[in-house]
Structure formats: structure tokens, C-alpha cells
């Protein structure tokens, strides 16, 4: 094989490699691109993050009705705070009603007069930003005795 044929062969291999790798490279870049979450209202339907809405961390609030949002049953004024939605994720909204997605504000949780931090909504909270770092004793007060909280601590 002479130098010209070898150069053409390498050129073809590089072009083919680029064509094959291009979708993976752009997906990787788009996944980590800084895109601001935007407030929006959703009704019953199927939505895809990155197409129907921007990726980001959202506070979810039911405006009216009873819905099932991402397999969680919610009623009017129910909230789920700090939910991270990533590109390509499918979001299902079922039922009658509307849900508002707004960029998470990570509001600081204030200590009550009784010296306790009270969390009133389900969600994801950031230690150091919303609650001071430290050791806590957790207690739960629900509407019924059958209700059980789910607490997960992530580093």
C-alpha cells in the first residue's frame, strides 16, 4: 500500500469513527450543559425531559384536582420539593387536575419556637443549604398511624 492509499484509508476511518461517535458526543455534552429549569404547568399526559421541558431541579405543586405524578398520588396543594429531572427521563401525569413545575428555590428551613425543624412537604433537601449540618433525632407525625415516612440520607 503506498502513502496515498494509506492516507485515504486513515481519512475514511477517521470520518467513519466521527459519524458513529457524533450522537454519543452530543448527548454527553447536552446532558451536562447548563440549562435553566423553566416554570410550567402540566396536565394529564406523557412528557420527556429535554424535549417538553428543560432538565433541572424542580419544586412540584398540584394546583387543582387529584393526579398521579411520577407514580405518586397527589391532591390539590400537595408539594414535592427538590425533584431532579434529567434529559431523556419520561414524566407521566395521570388524573384530572394540573401540576406546576417551578425551579427549586431550596428555601431555608427555620427552627420553630420548640427548637425543632419541621418539614411539611415531601422532597429532597440539601444539608448545609436548607438545614444546618449536624446530628438530628427524627420524628414523624402523620394523619394516621399507618403512615410511615421514607427517609434517605445521601452524601
Beta strands, then each sheet from edge to edge (+ up, - down):
strand 1: 40-42
strand 2: 45-48
strand 3: 56-69
strand 4: 72-75
strand 5: 79-85
strand 6: 90-103
strand 7: 122-123
sheet 1: 1+ 6- 2+
sheet 2: 1+ 6- 3+ 4-
sheet 3: 1+ 6- 3+ 5- 7-
end
